Amino acid sequence: MIDCCLFVRLESKVAIITGGASGIGESTARLFVRNGAKVVVADIQDALGLALCEQLGGPEGVATYVHCDVTQDADVRNAVDEAVNRYGGLDIMFCNAGVWGNKFPSLMDSDDGNFRRVMEVNVFGAYLGAKHAARVMVPAGRGCILFTASVFSATAGSLSHPYLSSKHAVVGLAKNLSVELGQHGIRVNCVSPYIVATPLSTRAAGKGKEELEELASSAATLKGVVLEAQDVAEAALYLVSDESKYVHGVNLVVDGGFSVTNPTFAGVLRSRA
């Protein structure tokens, strides 16, 4: 039996989650619905998105799937219009869709098309989500826009140039938007997770779930726990709920302390001991 108190956190809220059909987006959609929200899952993975909403919606119809390529203005506009038409408004826009791109190429080996594609999805897609959310939220004088960035928005030198560039850009976009949209009562924040073994990241890394989790744990600062999609969803829930009503312009890094240390010096010392 579900504790009724859970429903208070997002009771009567309407949320859009881009990239909501799998991984972090799926976990967040499930958590938001359990906490009382009506959710529009916006994704290009139609079969997964429809199946998820069928599971979540039930007779109340609290979850709706919309096909949405976040790089297409018309698709993002349609997702926002669907939320408003079906549920009467929009309180939360979680711009979560993203791609990794090619694995770790050097600058000289980089592919121009790959760089453009990563920036288009991760940055331009986030911009479109914020733009169309603001179209509804500014007249209402309230709302919350949340972006999925990455621990690699707070570090450098670990992953490919397009991915790191895109995630640094998303945080910059969020901070700049927080200045403008805060004047209209709209909060803007980022959540930046460490490596999570989602279908997207396992495909990008060419590793299985357990193998990627083992790799991430071996490089982690905090030992004994593994970061999962549900943990990121819980952070997102906090950032869009009224419990964080004065949290604004923040990049919440959920990384077990990974970004606060540089292991290079310690590694050199150990190698020469």
C-alpha positions as CSV (number, residue, x, y, z in Angstrom):
1,M,0.0,0.0,0.0
2,I,1.4,3.4,-1.0
3,D,1.6,6.0,1.7
4,C,-0.8,8.8,0.9
5,C,1.6,11.4,2.2
6,L,3.7,10.8,-0.9
7,F,1.2,12.4,-3.1
8,V,1.5,15.8,-1.4
9,R,4.9,16.5,-3.0
10,L,3.6,17.0,-6.5
11,E,-0.1,16.9,-6.0
12,S,-2.0,18.5,-8.9
13,K,1.3,19.4,-10.7
14,V,1.7,18.8,-14.5
15,A,5.1,17.8,-15.7
16,I,6.7,17.1,-19.1
17,I,9.8,14.8,-19.1
18,T,11.8,14.7,-22.4
19,G,13.7,11.5,-22.9
20,G,11.1,10.1,-20.5
21,A,10.7,6.6,-22.0
22,S,13.8,5.0,-20.5
23,G,16.7,5.5,-18.1
24,I,16.6,8.5,-15.8
25,G,13.6,9.8,-17.5
26,E,11.6,6.6,-17.0
27,S,12.5,6.5,-13.3
28,T,11.6,10.1,-12.9
29,A,8.2,9.6,-14.6
30,R,7.4,6.8,-12.3
31,L,8.4,8.7,-9.2
32,F,6.5,11.9,-10.3
33,V,3.3,9.9,-10.8
34,R,3.7,8.2,-7.5
35,N,3.9,11.6,-6.0
36,G,0.7,12.9,-7.5
37,A,1.8,14.5,-10.8
38,K,0.3,14.2,-14.2
39,V,3.1,13.5,-16.6
40,V,3.6,13.9,-20.3
41,V,6.4,11.5,-21.5
42,A,8.1,13.1,-24.5
43,D,10.5,10.9,-26.4
44,I,11.3,9.3,-29.8
45,Q,11.1,5.8,-28.4
46,D,7.4,5.3,-29.2
47,A,7.0,1.6,-28.1
48,L,8.8,2.2,-24.8
49,G,6.9,5.4,-24.1
50,L,3.5,4.1,-24.9
51,A,4.1,1.0,-22.7
52,L,5.3,3.1,-19.8
53,C,2.3,5.4,-20.0
54,E,0.0,2.4,-20.2
55,Q,1.5,1.1,-17.0
56,L,1.4,4.4,-15.2
57,G,-1.8,5.9,-16.5
58,G,-4.4,3.5,-15.3
59,P,-8.0,4.6,-15.4
60,E,-7.1,8.1,-14.3
61,G,-5.0,8.8,-17.4
62,V,-2.3,10.5,-15.3
63,A,0.5,9.7,-17.9
64,T,0.5,10.5,-21.6
65,Y,3.0,9.8,-24.3
66,V,3.9,12.3,-27.0
67,H,6.4,11.6,-29.8
68,C,8.9,14.4,-29.5
69,D,12.3,15.0,-31.2
70,V,13.7,17.7,-29.0
71,T,15.6,19.2,-31.9
72,Q,12.4,20.0,-33.7
73,D,10.6,23.2,-32.6
74,A,7.2,21.9,-33.7
75,D,7.6,18.7,-31.7
76,V,8.5,20.5,-28.5
77,R,5.7,23.0,-29.0
78,N,3.3,20.1,-29.5
79,A,4.4,18.4,-26.2
80,V,3.8,21.6,-24.3
81,D,0.4,22.1,-26.0
82,E,-0.6,18.5,-25.2
83,A,0.2,19.1,-21.5
84,V,-1.9,22.2,-21.4
85,N,-4.8,20.8,-23.4
86,R,-5.0,17.5,-21.6
87,Y,-4.1,18.6,-18.0
88,G,-4.9,22.3,-17.9
89,G,-1.4,23.7,-17.5
90,L,2.3,23.1,-17.1
91,D,4.2,23.3,-13.8
92,I,7.4,21.3,-14.5
93,M,9.5,21.0,-17.6
94,F,12.3,18.4,-17.1
95,C,14.6,18.7,-20.1
96,N,16.2,15.3,-19.7
97,A,16.7,14.1,-23.3
98,G,20.4,13.7,-24.4
99,V,22.9,11.8,-26.3
100,W,26.5,10.8,-25.7
101,G,27.9,10.8,-29.2
102,N,31.0,9.0,-30.3
103,K,33.3,7.5,-27.7
104,F,36.4,9.6,-26.6
105,P,37.8,10.7,-30.0
106,S,40.8,13.0,-29.9
107,L,40.3,16.5,-31.4
108,M,42.1,15.5,-34.6
109,D,39.9,12.5,-35.0
110,S,36.6,14.2,-34.2
111,D,33.7,14.0,-36.5
112,D,32.1,17.4,-37.3
113,G,28.7,15.8,-37.8
114,N,28.8,14.0,-34.4
115,F,29.8,17.3,-32.7
116,R,26.8,19.1,-34.3
117,R,24.4,16.3,-33.4
118,V,25.4,16.2,-29.7
119,M,25.1,19.9,-29.4
120,E,21.8,19.9,-31.3
121,V,20.2,17.4,-29.0
122,N,21.8,18.3,-25.6
123,V,21.9,22.1,-25.9
124,F,19.4,23.2,-28.6
125,G,16.9,20.6,-27.4
126,A,17.2,22.0,-23.9
127,Y,16.8,25.6,-25.2
128,L,13.6,24.6,-27.1
129,G,12.2,22.9,-24.0
130,A,12.8,26.0,-21.9
131,K,11.4,28.3,-24.6
132,H,8.1,26.6,-24.9
133,A,7.8,26.0,-21.2
134,A,8.3,29.7,-20.6
135,R,5.5,30.4,-23.1
136,V,3.1,28.9,-20.7
137,M,4.8,29.6,-17.4
138,V,5.5,33.3,-17.7
139,P,1.8,34.3,-18.0
140,A,1.1,32.0,-15.1
141,G,3.8,33.6,-13.0
142,R,5.1,30.2,-11.7
143,G,6.8,27.0,-12.8
144,C,10.0,25.0,-12.6
145,I,12.4,24.2,-15.4
146,L,15.0,21.5,-14.7
147,F,17.8,20.3,-17.0
148,T,19.8,17.0,-16.8
149,A,23.4,18.0,-17.2
150,S,26.3,15.8,-15.9
151,V,29.0,15.5,-13.4
152,F,31.2,16.3,-16.5
153,S,29.7,19.8,-16.5
154,A,31.8,20.3,-13.4
155,T,35.0,18.6,-14.6
156,A,37.0,18.2,-17.7
157,G,39.3,15.8,-19.5
158,S,37.3,12.7,-19.0
159,L,35.0,12.3,-22.0
160,S,34.6,13.4,-25.6
161,H,34.7,17.1,-26.5
162,P,31.1,17.4,-27.8
163,Y,29.6,15.7,-24.7
164,L,31.6,17.8,-22.2
165,S,31.0,21.0,-24.2
166,S,27.3,20.3,-24.4
167,K,26.9,19.7,-20.6
168,H,28.9,22.8,-19.7
169,A,26.7,24.7,-22.1
170,V,23.5,23.4,-20.5
171,V,24.6,24.6,-17.1
172,G,25.4,28.0,-18.6
173,L,22.0,28.1,-20.2
174,A,20.3,27.3,-17.0
175,K,22.1,29.9,-15.0
176,N,21.4,32.6,-17.6
177,L,17.7,31.6,-17.8
178,S,17.5,31.7,-14.0
179,V,18.3,35.4,-14.1
180,E,15.6,36.2,-16.6
181,L,12.9,33.7,-15.6
182,G,13.3,34.2,-11.9
183,Q,11.7,37.6,-12.4
184,H,8.5,35.7,-13.4
185,G,8.5,33.3,-10.5
186,I,10.0,30.5,-12.5
187,R,12.8,28.4,-10.9
188,V,15.5,27.0,-13.1
189,N,18.0,24.4,-12.0
190,C,20.2,21.5,-13.2
191,V,20.8,18.0,-11.8
192,S,24.2,16.6,-12.7
193,P,24.7,12.9,-12.1
194,Y,27.8,10.8,-12.1
195,I,27.8,7.7,-14.4
196,V,24.5,5.8,-14.3
197,A,24.2,2.5,-16.2
198,T,21.2,3.4,-18.2
199,P,20.4,1.9,-21.7
200,L,21.8,5.1,-23.3
201,S,25.1,5.0,-21.4
202,T,25.7,1.3,-21.7
203,R,25.2,1.5,-25.4
204,A,27.5,4.5,-25.7
205,A,30.2,2.8,-23.5
206,G,29.8,-0.6,-25.3
207,K,29.5,-2.3,-21.9
208,G,26.8,-4.2,-20.0
209,K,25.1,-2.7,-17.0
210,E,27.1,-4.6,-14.4
211,E,30.4,-4.0,-16.2
212,L,29.7,-0.2,-16.5
213,E,28.6,0.0,-12.8
214,E,31.9,-1.8,-11.8
215,L,33.9,0.7,-13.9
216,A,32.1,3.6,-12.4
217,S,32.5,2.3,-8.9
218,S,36.2,1.7,-9.3
219,A,36.7,5.4,-10.2
220,A,34.2,6.7,-7.7
221,T,35.2,8.7,-4.6
222,L,32.3,7.4,-2.5
223,K,32.7,3.6,-2.1
224,G,30.1,1.0,-1.1
225,V,27.1,2.4,-3.1
226,V,26.2,2.5,-6.8
227,L,24.4,5.5,-8.3
228,E,21.2,4.4,-10.0
229,A,18.6,6.1,-12.1
230,Q,16.2,6.2,-9.1
231,D,18.7,8.2,-7.1
232,V,18.8,10.9,-9.8
233,A,15.0,10.8,-10.0
234,E,14.8,11.5,-6.2
235,A,17.1,14.5,-6.7
236,A,14.9,15.8,-9.5
237,L,11.8,15.3,-7.4
238,Y,13.4,17.5,-4.7
239,L,14.3,20.2,-7.2
240,V,10.9,20.5,-8.7
241,S,8.9,20.2,-5.5
242,D,7.9,23.0,-3.2
243,E,10.5,21.7,-0.7
244,S,13.1,23.5,-2.9
245,K,11.0,26.7,-3.4
246,Y,14.1,28.9,-2.9
247,V,16.6,26.8,-4.7
248,H,17.3,28.6,-8.0
249,G,20.1,28.8,-10.5
250,V,21.8,25.7,-8.9
251,N,23.6,22.8,-10.5
252,L,23.0,20.0,-8.1
253,V,25.9,17.5,-8.7
254,V,24.9,14.0,-7.6
255,D,28.3,12.4,-7.9
256,G,29.4,11.0,-4.5
257,G,32.1,13.6,-4.4
258,F,33.8,12.7,-7.7
259,S,34.1,16.3,-8.9
260,V,35.8,17.6,-5.7
261,T,39.0,15.7,-6.2
262,N,41.7,15.2,-8.8
263,P,43.3,11.7,-8.3
264,T,46.2,12.4,-10.6
265,F,48.6,13.7,-8.0
266,A,47.8,10.9,-5.5
267,G,48.2,8.4,-8.3
268,V,51.7,9.7,-9.2
269,L,52.8,9.6,-5.6
270,R,51.6,6.0,-5.2
271,S,53.4,5.0,-8.4
272,R,56.7,6.4,-7.1
273,A,56.4,5.2,-3.6
